[in-house]
Amino acid sequence: MWSVGAVACLVTVLAGCGADLTKQTFPRSTVPATADLGGGPADPTTATSGGGVTGDEAFATKNLRRLDPCGLLNEDALAEFGTPANSRLRDYDKCSNYMKDKNGKELNFSLTVGESLSGTSADGTFKIGGLPATESELEDKTACFINVITENSPKRAITLQMGGPGGLCEPGRKMMESIVKQVRAGAEPLKLAKGTLVDLDPCEVLDDSVVTSTIGESAEKQLTTLHTCDWNLSGASFDVTFDISSNPDDLADAAETTPVDLGNGVKAQKKAEKSSGDRCRLEWAHAPFPPDREVAEVVSVEFSRYSTQAGEDTCAKVEAVAKALIPKLPKG
């Protein structure tokens, strides 16, 4: 079994964080942990959706988007290393398992599918399951990080982080071998509601004219995760994110957000900040997440100007983007 869980740690795999963390609207955070439910910046590029480095379509971005990461961190695969706990789904592409090794000590795995990489050779330093791979660890041996490169342009990987008392890279390599085999064999997809956002490429869903009117021409477009696209130009940034997180309406009081009617039956939560530059964010729940009524598939649109520009209304820009985006989203 797996559950939706939040891990608000600097290195998420090093420890299982508490189950009652509260998600804040600014800055973005992950989902509050819930027990026993079913179920680095990219290189600047305009390419957002490519095939695998070996030509294997199983590792193409469009296919990795729908994989259930907790299905890859399954009990049978983890049992080789000790006693697995319930895996925690942290987002479409993230899962963690805070288990015990064969000596009863903590052994934590954290998996991300489609991680963006920078400063990493596309050739890797060795291979796992025929794919180029890299490996690194902390000096005190309490964490190991393994990347299997699935795409060259932009560089993207399946990443596995292990945390525990030491000797982590060997089990990490074995676990990654299992993950690669599962993906290649046709791993289970996420089970999501009708109208799910999971298959959308956030870099391609908006018309170019909408992007240009928001941030300007010639912005650098980056698919920073499988479900987030960033545009950057001249001291400004703009992003569209699809994720599994708490319903923004449920966080309105704590986050001090303001409701906004976007039309078409969609109501969002808005927050503007002007303490450092000018920033505005809109979020709304698009589809339910069947295993947990407290979370949903959420759409986020944000625009930031690092130095305030006279006459610019960042929230008006974000609302215009949201209204252009809504008709392009899948219907429930």
C-alpha positions as CSV (number, residue, x, y, z in Angstrom):
1,M,0.0,0.0,0.0
2,W,1.1,3.6,-0.5
3,S,0.0,6.9,0.9
4,V,0.3,10.5,0.0
5,G,3.0,12.0,2.2
6,A,4.9,15.3,2.6
7,V,8.6,15.4,3.1
8,A,9.7,19.0,3.8
9,C,13.3,18.1,4.4
10,L,16.3,19.7,2.8
11,V,17.3,16.2,1.6
12,T,14.0,14.4,1.6
13,V,15.4,10.9,2.0
14,L,17.4,11.4,5.1
15,A,14.5,11.0,7.5
16,G,10.8,10.4,7.5
17,C,9.3,13.8,8.4
18,G,6.3,14.3,10.6
19,A,2.9,13.6,9.4
20,D,1.2,16.9,10.2
21,L,3.2,19.4,8.2
22,T,1.1,22.3,6.9
23,K,1.5,23.2,3.2
24,Q,2.1,26.9,2.7
25,T,1.1,28.6,-0.5
26,F,4.4,30.7,-0.6
27,P,6.9,29.1,-0.9
28,R,5.5,26.0,-2.7
29,S,5.6,22.8,-0.6
30,T,4.4,19.3,-0.7
31,V,1.3,17.3,0.5
32,P,0.6,16.7,4.2
33,A,1.4,13.1,5.1
34,T,-1.7,10.9,5.4
35,A,-1.5,7.3,6.5
36,D,-2.5,4.1,4.7
37,L,-4.2,5.4,1.5
38,G,-4.4,3.3,-1.6
39,G,-3.4,3.8,-4.6
40,G,18.6,21.4,-10.2
41,P,17.3,23.4,-13.0
42,A,17.1,22.0,-16.4
43,D,19.4,23.1,-19.2
44,P,17.7,26.0,-21.2
45,T,15.9,24.5,-24.1
46,T,12.8,24.6,-26.2
47,A,12.7,20.8,-26.4
48,T,10.2,19.6,-23.8
49,S,9.3,16.0,-24.7
50,G,11.8,13.6,-26.0
51,G,12.5,9.9,-26.3
52,G,14.8,7.8,-24.2
53,V,18.5,7.9,-24.6
54,T,18.6,4.3,-26.0
55,G,15.6,4.9,-28.3
56,D,13.5,2.8,-25.9
57,E,10.0,4.4,-25.8
58,A,9.4,3.1,-22.3
59,F,11.7,5.9,-21.1
60,A,10.2,8.7,-23.3
61,T,8.9,11.7,-21.3
62,K,5.3,11.1,-22.4
63,N,5.4,7.6,-21.0
64,L,7.3,8.4,-17.8
65,R,4.7,11.0,-16.9
66,R,2.0,8.5,-16.0
67,L,4.1,5.9,-14.2
68,D,3.2,5.2,-10.5
69,P,6.5,5.9,-8.7
70,C,5.2,4.0,-5.7
71,G,4.6,1.0,-7.9
72,L,8.3,1.0,-8.7
73,L,9.2,1.2,-4.9
74,N,7.1,-1.9,-4.3
75,E,7.3,-4.2,-1.3
76,D,8.7,-7.1,-3.3
77,A,11.6,-5.1,-4.6
78,L,12.3,-3.4,-1.2
79,A,12.1,-6.6,0.9
80,E,15.6,-7.6,-0.3
81,F,17.0,-4.8,1.9
82,G,14.9,-5.2,5.0
83,T,11.4,-4.5,6.2
84,P,9.5,-2.0,3.9
85,A,7.1,0.5,5.3
86,N,4.1,1.9,3.4
87,S,5.3,3.9,0.4
88,R,4.3,7.6,0.4
89,L,3.2,9.2,-2.9
90,R,4.5,12.8,-2.7
91,D,3.5,13.9,-6.2
92,Y,2.8,12.4,-9.6
93,D,6.5,11.7,-10.0
94,K,7.7,11.2,-6.4
95,C,7.6,8.4,-3.9
96,S,9.4,7.7,-0.6
97,N,9.7,4.6,1.6
98,Y,11.1,5.0,5.2
99,M,11.9,1.3,6.0
100,K,14.2,-0.6,8.3
101,D,17.2,-2.5,7.0
102,K,17.9,-6.1,8.1
103,N,19.5,-4.9,11.3
104,G,16.5,-2.8,12.2
105,K,18.2,0.5,11.3
106,E,16.6,3.3,9.2
107,L,16.9,2.8,5.4
108,N,15.1,5.4,3.4
109,F,14.5,5.5,-0.3
110,S,13.2,8.5,-2.3
111,L,12.4,8.2,-6.0
112,T,11.8,10.9,-8.5
113,V,10.8,10.1,-12.1
114,G,11.9,12.7,-14.7
115,E,14.3,14.7,-12.6
116,S,16.0,17.6,-14.5
117,L,19.8,17.4,-14.4
118,S,22.5,20.0,-15.1
119,G,26.3,19.7,-15.2
120,T,26.0,15.9,-15.8
121,S,27.5,14.1,-18.7
122,A,24.9,12.4,-20.8
123,D,27.2,9.4,-21.0
124,G,27.2,8.9,-17.2
125,T,30.1,7.1,-15.5
126,F,28.7,3.5,-15.6
127,K,25.5,1.8,-16.8
128,I,22.5,0.4,-15.0
129,G,20.2,-1.7,-17.1
130,G,21.9,-0.4,-20.3
131,L,21.2,3.2,-19.3
132,P,24.0,5.8,-18.5
133,A,24.1,6.4,-14.7
134,T,25.9,8.5,-12.2
135,E,26.4,8.0,-8.5
136,S,27.5,10.2,-5.5
137,E,27.4,10.1,-1.8
138,L,27.9,12.3,1.3
139,E,31.3,12.3,2.9
140,D,29.9,10.6,6.0
141,K,28.2,7.9,3.9
142,T,24.8,8.7,5.3
143,A,23.3,9.4,1.8
144,C,23.8,8.1,-1.7
145,F,22.4,9.6,-4.9
146,I,21.9,7.6,-8.1
147,N,20.8,9.0,-11.4
148,V,19.8,6.9,-14.5
149,I,19.8,9.2,-17.5
150,T,16.7,8.7,-19.6
151,E,16.9,11.7,-21.9
152,N,19.7,13.8,-23.4
153,S,18.1,17.1,-24.5
154,P,17.2,18.3,-22.0
155,K,19.1,16.0,-19.6
156,R,16.5,14.1,-17.5
157,A,16.8,11.1,-15.2
158,I,15.2,8.7,-12.8
159,T,16.8,9.5,-9.5
160,L,17.0,7.5,-6.4
161,Q,18.2,8.8,-3.0
162,M,19.0,6.6,-0.1
163,G,19.5,7.6,3.5
164,G,20.7,5.6,6.5
165,P,23.7,4.8,8.6
166,G,26.0,3.9,5.7
167,G,26.8,1.5,2.9
168,L,23.9,2.8,0.8
169,C,25.1,2.9,-2.8
170,E,25.2,-0.9,-3.3
171,P,21.5,-1.4,-2.3
172,G,20.8,1.8,-4.3
173,R,22.3,0.3,-7.4
174,K,20.3,-2.9,-6.9
175,M,17.1,-1.1,-6.4
176,M,17.7,1.1,-9.4
177,E,18.3,-2.0,-11.5
178,S,14.9,-3.3,-10.4
179,I,13.3,0.1,-11.3
180,V,14.8,0.2,-14.8
181,K,13.6,-3.4,-15.4
182,Q,10.1,-2.5,-14.2
183,V,9.9,0.6,-16.4
184,R,11.1,-1.4,-19.5
185,A,8.6,-4.2,-18.8
186,G,5.7,-1.8,-18.6
187,A,5.3,-0.5,-15.1
188,E,1.8,0.2,-13.6
189,P,0.4,3.7,-14.3
190,L,-1.1,6.0,-11.7
191,K,-4.8,5.4,-11.0
192,L,-6.3,8.9,-11.3
193,A,-9.7,10.5,-11.7
194,K,-11.3,11.3,-15.1
195,G,-10.0,14.7,-16.2
196,T,-6.6,14.0,-14.8
197,L,-3.8,16.5,-15.7
198,V,-1.1,13.8,-15.6
199,D,-0.6,13.4,-19.3
200,L,-0.3,17.1,-20.1
201,D,3.0,18.7,-21.2
202,P,2.9,22.0,-19.3
203,C,5.3,23.6,-21.8
204,E,2.9,22.9,-24.7
205,V,-0.5,23.5,-23.3
206,L,-0.5,27.3,-23.7
207,D,-0.6,29.1,-27.1
208,D,2.7,31.0,-27.8
209,S,0.7,34.2,-28.0
210,V,-0.4,33.8,-24.4
211,V,3.2,33.3,-23.2
212,T,4.5,36.2,-25.2
213,S,1.9,38.6,-23.8
214,T,2.7,37.5,-20.3
215,I,6.5,37.5,-20.2
216,G,7.6,38.7,-23.6
217,E,9.2,37.3,-26.8
218,S,12.2,34.9,-26.8
219,A,11.7,33.6,-23.2
220,E,13.7,30.5,-22.4
221,K,11.3,27.6,-21.9
222,Q,12.3,24.8,-19.5
223,L,10.5,21.6,-18.5
224,T,11.9,21.6,-15.0
225,T,9.9,18.5,-13.9
226,L,7.6,16.3,-15.9
227,H,4.7,18.5,-14.7
228,T,6.2,22.0,-14.4
229,C,7.2,24.4,-17.1
230,D,9.2,27.6,-16.5
231,W,9.7,30.6,-18.8
232,N,12.5,33.1,-18.0
233,L,13.3,36.4,-19.6
234,S,15.0,39.6,-18.4
235,G,14.4,39.5,-14.7
236,A,11.0,37.8,-14.9
237,S,9.8,34.2,-14.6
238,F,6.5,32.6,-15.3
239,D,5.5,29.0,-14.6
240,V,2.7,26.5,-15.0
241,T,2.6,23.5,-12.6
242,F,0.3,20.5,-12.3
243,D,0.7,18.5,-9.1
244,I,-1.0,16.5,-6.4
245,S,-1.4,18.7,-3.3
246,S,-3.8,20.1,-0.8
247,N,-6.9,21.8,-2.1
248,P,-6.0,25.5,-2.2
249,D,-9.5,26.4,-0.9
250,D,-8.8,24.4,2.3
251,L,-5.6,26.4,2.9
252,A,-7.1,29.8,2.2
253,D,-7.2,31.0,5.8
254,A,-3.7,29.8,6.8
255,A,-2.2,31.0,3.5
256,E,-4.0,34.3,3.5
257,T,-5.1,33.9,-0.1
258,T,-8.0,35.6,-1.8
259,P,-10.7,33.8,-3.9
260,V,-11.0,34.7,-7.6
261,D,-13.7,33.6,-10.0
262,L,-12.1,32.7,-13.2
263,G,-15.3,31.8,-15.0
264,N,-16.3,28.4,-16.5
265,G,-17.2,27.3,-12.9
266,V,-13.6,27.6,-11.7
267,K,-12.7,29.4,-8.5
268,A,-9.0,29.9,-7.6
269,Q,-7.0,31.2,-4.7
270,K,-4.8,34.2,-5.4
271,K,-1.8,35.5,-3.4
272,A,0.3,38.5,-4.3
273,E,3.6,39.5,-2.8
274,K,5.6,42.7,-3.2
275,S,8.2,42.4,-0.4
276,S,10.9,41.5,-2.9
277,G,10.0,42.4,-6.5
278,D,6.4,41.6,-7.6
279,R,4.9,38.1,-7.5
280,C,1.4,36.7,-8.0
281,R,0.2,33.1,-7.9
282,L,-3.1,31.5,-8.7
283,E,-4.0,27.9,-7.7
284,W,-7.1,25.8,-8.0
285,A,-8.2,22.2,-7.7
286,H,-8.9,20.7,-11.1
287,A,-9.7,17.0,-10.4
288,P,-10.1,14.9,-7.2
289,F,-7.5,12.5,-6.1
290,P,-9.5,9.3,-5.4
291,P,-7.4,7.8,-2.6
292,D,-7.6,11.0,-0.4
293,R,-10.3,13.6,-0.4
294,E,-8.0,16.1,1.4
295,V,-5.8,16.5,-1.7
296,A,-6.5,17.0,-5.4
297,E,-4.8,17.5,-8.7
298,V,-4.0,21.2,-8.6
299,V,-3.1,23.8,-11.3
300,S,-0.7,26.6,-10.3
301,V,0.2,29.6,-12.4
302,E,2.8,32.1,-11.1
303,F,4.5,35.2,-12.5
304,S,7.4,36.9,-10.8
305,R,9.2,40.1,-11.6
306,Y,12.4,40.5,-9.6
307,S,12.3,44.3,-9.7
308,T,8.9,46.0,-9.7
309,Q,8.1,47.4,-13.1
310,A,5.9,50.6,-13.2
311,G,2.4,50.0,-14.6
312,E,2.7,46.2,-14.5
313,D,-0.1,44.2,-12.8
314,T,1.3,40.7,-12.2
315,C,-2.0,39.4,-10.9
316,A,-3.8,40.6,-14.0
317,K,-1.3,38.7,-16.1
318,V,-1.7,35.5,-14.1
319,E,-5.5,35.7,-14.3
320,A,-5.3,36.1,-18.1
321,V,-3.1,33.1,-18.4
322,A,-5.4,31.0,-16.2
323,K,-8.5,32.0,-18.2
324,A,-6.6,31.0,-21.4
325,L,-5.5,27.7,-19.8
326,I,-8.8,26.5,-18.4
327,P,-10.5,25.6,-21.7
328,K,-7.4,23.5,-22.7
329,L,-7.5,21.3,-19.6
330,P,-9.1,17.8,-19.7
331,K,-12.8,17.7,-18.7
332,G,-13.8,15.6,-15.7
